[in-house]
Amino acid sequence: MPGDRWQKFANLRSYLTFMYTMPGKKLLFMGGEFAQEREWNHDIGLDWQLLDDPMHAGVQRLVRDLNHIYRGIPALHELDCEPEGFEWIDCHDADQSVISYVRHGKDRNQFVGIVCNFTPVVRRNYRIGVPRGGYYVERINTDSEVYGGSGVGNLGGSVAEGVPWHDQPFSLALTVPPLAALIFVP
């Protein structure tokens, strides 16, 4: 990962969330669940002592939480190989390096929204379109302090407003943390 130590961990956390929320099967190599720094070697064990470092422990907590959310939310796995299971919200914001998308379950009312910011800049009042109104719980924020991040976020969620955006009838005005990914569930 590029950047200083903070950026490397932030990039890894956002990448892991991106991987878990995109269609397709998931793969972690040994030690990836806690950000082992050296390549795995079958002649010696993993560097478990790295978990004494809060940044490594934060990656492990994130992977644990991603595993739980992946198993617990059908929209993240039911239509994994079907086109109707994935929908871009916005994949054209190259100027700000932010992408957003929705994962759908078999029941179209079962969905999650994902926003990824691939820059070290906080995006305040960043608007994304969503399929319906109501309150959206911020289930994962990779910039959360519990994962080793800086704690920038949306105080646990956001209310969708009746402002059409990105060809959707409602939208959320979000604070998108730097080098981070967010998962929202209505």
Residue pairs with C-beta under 8 A, 6 or more apart in sequence:
1 7
1 8
1 9
1 11
1 12
1 15
2 8
2 11
3 10
3 11
3 120
5 55
7 120
7 179
9 35
9 55
9 58
9 59
9 148
10 120
10 142
10 143
10 149
10 178
10 179
10 180
11 179
12 35
12 59
13 58
13 59
13 62
13 142
13 143
13 147
13 148
13 149
13 179
13 180
13 181
14 116
14 117
14 118
14 142
14 179
14 180
14 181
16 59
16 62
16 63
16 66
16 142
17 62
17 66
17 114
17 116
17 140
17 142
17 181
17 183
18 114
18 116
18 181
19 26
20 26
20 66
20 69
20 70
20 76
21 76
21 101
21 103
21 112
21 114
21 181
21 183
22 86
23 79
23 80
23 81
23 85
23 86
23 103
24 80
24 81
25 80
26 70
28 63
29 40
30 36
30 40
30 46
31 40
31 46
31 47
32 63
33 59
33 60
33 63
34 48
34 50
34 51
34 56
34 57
34 59
34 60
34 63
35 50
35 55
35 56
35 59
36 46
36 47
36 50
37 47
37 50
38 47
40 46
50 56
51 57
51 60
54 148
55 148
57 148
58 146
58 147
58 148
58 149
59 147
59 148
61 146
61 147
62 140
62 142
62 147
65 140
66 140
69 76
69 139
69 140
69 183
70 76
70 77
71 77
73 105
73 110
73 112
73 185
74 105
74 106
74 107
74 110
75 85
75 103
75 104
75 105
75 110
75 111
75 112
76 103
76 112
78 85
78 105
78 106
79 85
79 86
79 103
79 104
79 105
79 106
84 104
85 103
85 104
85 105
86 101
86 102
86 103
86 104
87 101
87 102
87 103
87 104
88 99
88 100
88 101
89 100
89 101
89 102
89 113
89 128
89 129
89 130
89 166
89 168
90 98
90 99
90 100
90 128
90 129
90 166
91 99
91 100
91 101
93 99
96 117
96 119
96 121
96 123
96 126
97 117
97 118
97 119
98 115
98 116
98 117
98 118
98 119
98 123
98 126
98 176
99 115
99 116
99 118
100 113
100 114
100 115
100 116
100 128
100 166
101 113
101 114
102 111
102 112
102 113
102 114
102 130
102 131
103 111
103 112
103 114
104 110
104 111
105 111
109 132
111 131
111 186
112 139
112 183
112 184
112 185
113 128
113 130
113 136
113 172
113 183
113 184
113 185
114 181
114 182
114 183
114 184
115 126
115 128
115 174
115 176
115 181
115 182
115 184
116 180
116 181
116 182
117 123
117 176
117 177
117 178
117 179
117 180
117 181
118 179
119 178
119 179
120 178
120 179
121 178
122 152
122 175
122 176
122 177
122 178
123 174
123 175
123 176
124 175
125 173
125 174
125 175
126 173
126 174
126 175
126 176
127 163
127 165
127 171
127 172
127 173
127 174
128 165
128 166
128 171
128 172
128 174
129 164
129 165
129 166
129 167
129 168
129 169
129 170
129 171
130 136
130 160
130 168
130 170
130 171
130 172
130 184
130 186
131 168
131 169
131 170
132 160
132 169
132 170
132 186
133 160
133 161
133 162
133 169
133 170
134 159
134 160
134 186
135 157
135 158
135 159
135 160
135 186
136 157
136 158
136 159
136 160
136 172
136 184
136 185
136 186
137 156
137 157
137 184
137 185
137 186
138 153
138 154
138 155
138 156
138 157
138 158
138 182
138 183
138 184
139 183
139 184
139 185
140 181
140 182
140 183
141 149
141 153
141 154
141 177
141 180
141 182
142 149
142 177
142 180
142 181
142 182
143 149
143 150
143 151
143 152
143 153
143 177
143 178
143 179
143 180
144 151
144 153
145 151
149 177
149 180
150 177
150 178
152 175
152 177
152 178
152 180
153 175
153 177
153 182
154 174
154 175
154 182
157 184
158 172
158 173
158 174
158 184
159 172
160 170
160 171
160 172
160 186
161 170
161 171
161 172
161 173
162 169
162 170
163 170
163 171
164 170
164 171
165 171
172 184
174 182
176 182
